[in-house]
Amino acid sequence: MNDKPPPPPLKGEAAALRDFVLGFPETTEDFPWGERAFKVRKKVFVFMGANDGIGLSVKLPQSREFALDYPFTEPTHYGLGRHGWVSARFAKGEALPLDLLRAWITESYRAVAPKTLAKMIAAPEQSPDSSPHRTEET
């Protein structure tokens, strides 16, 4: 059982990214290990942490190799990198490449979501709709 409290609220660009993620159909937010995990039908498609900056991990089956060319990325640890997961880390106060991160989050959602939900997203470069979502605190 996870007894860690949820992390503190996000601010600025990190809060904007959280709002973007929660706009995808049937997305929920969970707090394993005191960090944020965004899920679609109980399957994680984004991990996000905001300690001393911001970090996130996404599944990128199409753009993984391209994504790993950036200096702020690396294959996700714990064996997830072998399965297409990429982690990006940014120092506190560093500007985030929001358009790029939104595209990666969209690709990750499409990779993890059931096909019926993935089809609801018009194109990878477009924002998700404003479907209802809920927060699951564990």
SULTA-V395860 format. One record per residue. N is the residue number from 1. SS is DSSP state (@ for helix, = for strand, . for the rest). Layout:
# SULTA-V395860
n = [N & N]
ss = [SS & SS]
This chain:
# SULTA-V395860
n = [1 & 2 & 3 & 4 & 5 & 6 & 7 & 8 & 9 & 10 & 11 & 12 & 13 & 14 & 15 & 16 & 17 & 18 & 19 & 20 & 21 & 22 & 23 & 24 & 25 & 26 & 27 & 28 & 29 & 30 & 31 & 32 & 33 & 34 & 35 & 36 & 37 & 38 & 39 & 40 & 41 & 42 & 43 & 44 & 45 & 46 & 47 & 48 & 49 & 50 & 51 & 52 & 53 & 54 & 55 & 56 & 57 & 58 & 59 & 60 & 61 & 62 & 63 & 64 & 65 & 66 & 67 & 68 & 69 & 70 & 71 & 72 & 73 & 74 & 75 & 76 & 77 & 78 & 79 & 80 & 81 & 82 & 83 & 84 & 85 & 86 & 87 & 88 & 89 & 90 & 91 & 92 & 93 & 94 & 95 & 96 & 97 & 98 & 99 & 100 & 101 & 102 & 103 & 104 & 105 & 106 & 107 & 108 & 109 & 110 & 111 & 112 & 113 & 114 & 115 & 116 & 117 & 118 & 119 & 120 & 121 & 122 & 123 & 124 & 125 & 126 & 127 & 128 & 129 & 130 & 131 & 132 & 133 & 134 & 135 & 136 & 137 & 138]
ss = [. & . & . & . & . & . & . & . & . & . & . & @ & @ & @ & @ & @ & @ & @ & @ & @ & @ & @ & . & . & . & . & = & = & = & = & . & @ & @ & @ & . & = & = & = & = & = & . & . & = & = & = & = & = & = & = & . & . & . & . & = & = & = & = & = & = & . & . & . & . & @ & @ & @ & @ & . & . & . & . & . & = & = & = & . & . & . & . & @ & @ & @ & @ & . & = & = & = & = & = & = & . & . & . & . & . & . & . & @ & @ & @ & @ & @ & @ & @ & @ & @ & @ & @ & @ & @ & @ & @ & . & . & @ & @ & @ & @ & . & . & . & . & . & . & . & . & . & . & . & . & . & . & . & = & = & . & . & .]
